[in-house]
């Protein structure tokens, strides 16, 4: 058999399998469905939340809702992980404490970033009229539900 024929006959490895092998993380499909449902409910229950994304601590996208809010999901996931990691490192250096959440206020919205589990970060994009306290409560409750959904 010719080497080129062998290359053409080899099975292609799905990108999700490559990412999970690199990060040594695997979310069972059932758990991923639960997480997506929690994200959907978070957006549905708070009209000020325009989108939510869960990423791995390494910066890989896990799930988002609505998906069209995050056109470049991989880039967004990497940025969220970098912002959180930088904030955590600075908080530990400055005040010797861990970050609870990171809030970014732009002209038209908030971006709230919070650790959902040891290995996952939750980021929420809101409207400009969002109430920070209510957002933090809702994100905290969603984080707890994600912890429960992912616990084995």
N, C-alpha and C positions, 0 to 999 in steps of 0.2 A: 504494500500500500504506500502510495506517495505521501510525503509529509503534508503537502497542501490538502489532500483529501482528508487526512486525519484531522487537520485543523477545522475543516468545514463540518466534519461529523461530530466534533466535540460539543457537548451541551454548554450553553451560555449560563453563567452563574448570575442569578438575579442580584441587582444592586443592593436590595435590602439585606440579602445574605452576606454580602461583602461588608456592608456597614456594621451589621451586628457582629461579624467576626472581628472587625477592627476594634470596635468599642467593647467587645465581649458582653454585649447586652442583647437580650432577646425578650421582647414583649410577646407573650402568647397572643394569638389573634383575638381570643376572647377578652383578654385584658385591654388590648388596644381598642376594641369596640366600646368597652366600658368607659375608657378615658375619653374617647371621641364624644360619647353621649354626655359626659360631665361637662366637657368644653361647650357643647351645643346648649346645654341647660344654663350654663353661666351666662352666655350671650343672650339667651331668651329671657332670663330672669332680670336682667339689668339692661334697660334700653340705652344706657350711656356707653356700654361696652360694644365696640365695633368689631373686635376680633380678638382671638386668644390663640396662643401657640404654646405647645409644650416642646421643649428641646432637651437633649441630653446635656450633661455638664461639659461634654467635649465639643458641643456645638452642632450636633446633628439634629435635624427636625424629626420629631416623633409623631405629633398630630397637631392639627390646627382647625379652627372653625371661625368664620366661613373660610374655606380654602382660597377663594378669590381675593381675600384681604391681604394675603401674603404671596404676591406674585413670584418673588424670588425667595422661596422658603429656605433654601440652603444658606443663602447669604444672610437672611434675617436671623436664622438660628445661630450662625457663627457670631454675628454681632451681639446677640443677646447673651450668649455664653461669655464672650469677651468682656462685655460691660459688667456682668455679674462678678466674674472672676477678679477683675480689676477693683471693683468696689469692695469685695470681700478682703482682698489683700491689703487695701488701704485702710479699711476699718480695723483689721487686726493690727496693722502697724501703728495707727494713730491712737486707738482707744482700747485695744486688746479685746474687742468684742466682734461677734459675727454679725453679718448683715441680716436684717429681717426682710427688708425690701428695698428696692431702688426705684425712685420716682423721677421720671424725666418729664418736665413740663415744656411743651412747645407752644407756639402761638395758638394753635387750634386743638390741641389734645394733650392727654397724658399718655405716657407709656409706663406701666408699672411692671417691675420684674421681681419675682419672688421664688425662692427655692421651694419646690413642691415636695421633693424627697431628697435623699442624699445625692442622687444621681440625675435629678430632673429639675428643670427650671420652667416656671410658668410666666408668660409675658402677656399682658393685656394692653390693647390699644383702645382708648376711650374718646368720647366727644369732649369738647371744651367745657361743657357745663357739668361734667361728672363731679360728684362729691367724693373726695378722697377717702373719707372714713367709711362710707358705704362700699366703695370699691375694695378697700382693704379687707373689710368683713367678708364680702362675697368671694374674693380671691382666697382668703384663708379657709373658708368653708369648702371651696372647690379643691384646694390642696389636701384637706383632710379626706375628702371623698376619693381623691386620686390615690392617696396612701392606702386607704382601705381596699380600693379596687386592685391595687398592685401587690398587696400583701398575700403571701402564699399560705 
